[in-house]
């Protein structure tokens, strides 16, 4: 065995591939450092913008993964390994995974949009996708909601973002709409005065915008009035329940009637006549 020739061949191989290997290692090290720097920069930027923590973590991880993929491909190319087939395999695998998980990907995309555009946030009471409740958590694939009777509903984000969303907590104030019916024989001026007094007596009702008490319609069996005060969103249902009860109690004291459906039954006695006599 000619060791001299082997040594010469080894020197030539090291001279040819050694620099490429060193360059590949440098590309990997520098690329890894740059990937981490980009990831940290994006995470700090999104944190300052108030983006949800779940999305910050996910975007940072995906950015780092994508950049490291390019770094590894560049390092392999530097050594001389053909990466064209590798890229084709990765693309085909990505396509197959995408087709298999298209429902999950749709939920993911919808979750990202919900977190970015924020049509609602944790703690808001919303209605959408055929359900209603308080939002507990917005996750990448689903949104967790709690109903007033303490049930937990998990809604896929694609279904939620593809439907109309009503956010009852978005604004600091809400208008309360009550329709009160009184009899046709009642004094409307007195009725409106009593309703305005009840509205003015409740400190939770806002003075601006000004509450409205007005005649709404002349219905079949009642004159319907509308009471529309504005309240803080958090006081909506408390004021709704209390004001309804106070109206009933005050109307009873004032002798104001609240019509209700009723049926009058008239009984007629039939008289049968025979020859010469009357049967009753």
Secondary structure, 3 states (H helix, E strand, C coil): CCHHHHHHHHHHHHHHHHHHHHHHHHHHHHHHHHHHHHHHHHHHHHHHCCCCHHHHHHHHHHHHHHHHHHHHHHHHHHHCCCCHHHHHHHHHHHHHHHHHCHHHHHHHHHHHHHHHHCCCCCCCEEEECCEEEEEEEECCCEEEEECCCCCEEEEEHHHHHCCCCEECCCCCEEECCEEEEECCCCCHHHHHHHHHHHHHHCCCECCCCCCEEEEEEECCCCEEEEEECEEEHHHHHHHHHHHHHHHHHHHHHHCCCCCCCCCCCCCCCCCEEECCEEEC
